[in-house]
């Protein structure tokens, strides 16, 4: 049975909710809950999420969302469904693309505008920062560990609390709860209502949620098996299963941490 509201953890749901011009005000409102006062966003423009390398031999990056504020700050926003090997390294690598694109031809004084990597994690992330010191104030990482947010409706205190509660429980709602009955969330619920999708969008959503469920089930088993046979071997086995099910190679790579070249070789 399909829920009244779509699942925001799917590729379709996440991009429909945050990645279209018509819903850009939702993304701005969400980001402003995470950003410091000096980097609050008034306007955003979407950039090509497929960030090509300088040469054909260099690795490219494919982001869920890539956008830029009117004052030049860059934002990568991703929904990460499962933990992966070298997740922090991958986040850092992806952040180099919006840094490099700021270089100017000819003479350039190396002035950089801030870059934010925002990841909504549908898993618990084990690594901890040891000292919390700021290494560089123009490169920021925001990891939201959704499983750790357990507040109930009556416990929500801030606008940020409401956003996380909205995202975590959206698919489970059958009506707009009183605590979220305000314009920005009303619009989110309207966008997310499955009945409002066109027939083409509905088909795309069904495909997206099928891929999400298949990938999640396969990866859950892989992590379980990884405790005994080794994580690399488990991820390789999971990738083979997902590939045989017709899941896109790019999705498998993001889910398992394997390279697209490794997956293509299976």
N, C-alpha and C positions, 0 to 999 in steps of 0.2 A: 504494500500500500504506500502510495506517494504522500508525503507530508504536505501540509498546506504551504509551508515555506521551504525553499530549497536549502540544500546543505552548503554552507559557505566554505567548507574545506575542499570541495571539488574545484577543479580548474574553472569550470563554467561558472559556478556560483560565486567564487572569489572575484573573478574578473567582471562579472555582471554587476556585482555589488559595489566594487571600487574602481573598476578600470574603464568606465565609459564616460564620455563627456556629460551625459545627463545625470550621472551619479557622482560627479567630481566633488561636489560639496560634502558628500559623506566622507570621502578620503581625506579632504582637508580638515574636517572636524576631528576625525580619528587621529591623524598625524599630530594635530596641535595638542592632543592630550599627552603625547610622548616627548614633544620638543620643548627646549628651554625657552624662556620669554624672548630672547634675542633672535630666535629662529622661527617664530610663529609664522604660519603660512597664510597669506591672504588670497593668493591665486596660484594655480598650478597649470602646467602644460604637460601633456603626455609625450614621451619620447619613444622611439622605436625600441621595444623590449628585446629585440634580437640585436645585441651589440656585437658587431663584427670586429674581428681583429684587423690589424693593419695589413697583414698579408694572408694569403690563402693557407699557409702552413701553420699559422698561429691559431691557438684555440679561441673560439668565440664563446660568448656568454649569452644565455637566454634567461631573461628575468621574467617573473610574473608581471610586475609593474615597474616601470622606470619613468620618473617624472622630474620636473624641474620647477622651482618656484620662480616668481617674477623677479626676485632678487638674486637668482643664480644658484641657490642650494640644490643639490641633486639628491634624489631619494630612490632607493631600490626597496620595494616592498614585496615580500614573498610569504606564501603560505607553505610551510614545510610540514608534510604529512607524517614523515617517519624519520627517526634518527639515522645518521649515516656516518660512515667513516670519514674523518677529517672535516667535519661540518664547519668548525671554526676556520680552518684553512680555506675552505671553499668560499666562505663568507668574505674573507679578506681578499681572496683572488677576484671575486666578482666586484669588489669595491674599487679595484684598480682601474676598471674600465671608465667609470665616470670621472675618475681622477685624470686619467690620460687624455680624455676628450677635451679637457680644459686647456691643454697646451695650445699655444698660438703659433702660427707660422711666422718665420722671421725672428726678430728679437722678442724675447719674452722674459719677464722678470721672475717667473715661477710663482706668481701669486695664485693661490688656490682658494676657491670657495668651498664651504663645508659639504661633506657627503655623509648621508645617513643610510645605513643598511638596517631595515626593519624586518624582522622575521617573526611571524606568528607560528609558534611551534605546537603541533598536536602530539607532543610527547614531552617527557621530562628530560631536561638537558643536564647532564651530570657535572660537566666542568664548571668550576667556580673561579672567579677572579680572586687572586690571593690578597691583593692590597687595595684594589679599587682606585689606584692612582690613574690620573689621566695621562696617557702617553702623548697624545696629539689632539688638540682641541678642534681640529677640522675633519676628523674621521670618527664617526660614531656608530656603534652597534647597539641595536635594541632587540633583545630576544624576549618574546612573550611566551611563557610556558603555560599554555592553556590548561593542562591537567592540574596545575597547582592552584588554579583559581576555583575556590569552592564556596564562595559567598552565595547565600540565598537572597531572594528578592528583597526581604526586609533588612538585609545587611548592607545593601549598596549605599555608599556614602558619596562618591564622587562621580563626575561625568565619565571619567576613565573606567570606573567600576561598571558603569552602565554599558559602555562599549564592549568590554570583555564579556559581560553577562549576555549581551545581545548576540555576539558572535558564537559563543560557546553553546547557547541553547536555541538558536534561531530555528533549527529544523524541528525542534520539539514543541514549539509554540503552536497553539491552535487559535490564538487571539493575541492582541497586543496587551501585555500586562500594564497595569496602571503606572508603574514606575518608569516605563519606557514610552508613555503616551505624551511625547513631545515631538515637535515638527521634524527634527533630523532623523529620529528613529521611525516615525510614521512613514517617512519617505523610504527608509530602508526596508520596512516591512512591505510596502507597496511594490518595490522593485523585486523583492524576494518571493512574492506570492506566485506560486507555480501556475495558478489559473490565469495570470496576466501574460504568460509567455506565448509567443506565436507557436504554430505547429513546428516550424523549423527549430526554434529555440528549445522547445520541449524535447524534441528528438536529440538535440545536442546535449541537453541536460541529462537525459536518460543514459546516453553514452558516457558522459563524464562521471556520473555516479556509479555506473557499472565498473569503469576503470578504477575509480577510487576504492570501491569495495573489494575488487579483485586484488589490487595492489596491496591494500591494507591486510587482507587475509593472508596473502602470500608472504608479506614482510613479517607479519606477526609470527608465522611459522618459522621463517628464516631466523629471526632473532632467538626463538626458542631452541632451534637446532644449533644455532651458533654457540650456545653454551657448551656444547659437547664436541662439535666437529670443527669449530673455528669460524669466526665471523666472515672472513673473506670467502671461504668455501660456501658458507650458507648464503651469502649475498649473490654469489655466482649461480647457485642453484635457483634462487628466487628469480634472478634475471632471466634465466632460461625459461622458467615457467611463464613469466609475464610476457616474454617475447613470443612464446608459442600461442598466447592468448590474444595476440595482436595489439598489445599495448605499445604506444609510441616509444621509440628508443629514447627520446629526450626525457620522457616521463620516467622511464626505468632508470636512467642515469641519475636523475634528481632524487629518486627514491632509494637507490642502493648505494650511491657513491662511486659506482664503477664508471669508467669512461665510455663514451659512445662507441669508440673503437673496440673496446673489450666486448661490449654487448653485441656489436655487429659480427664479431668472430664466432659467436656461439651457434 
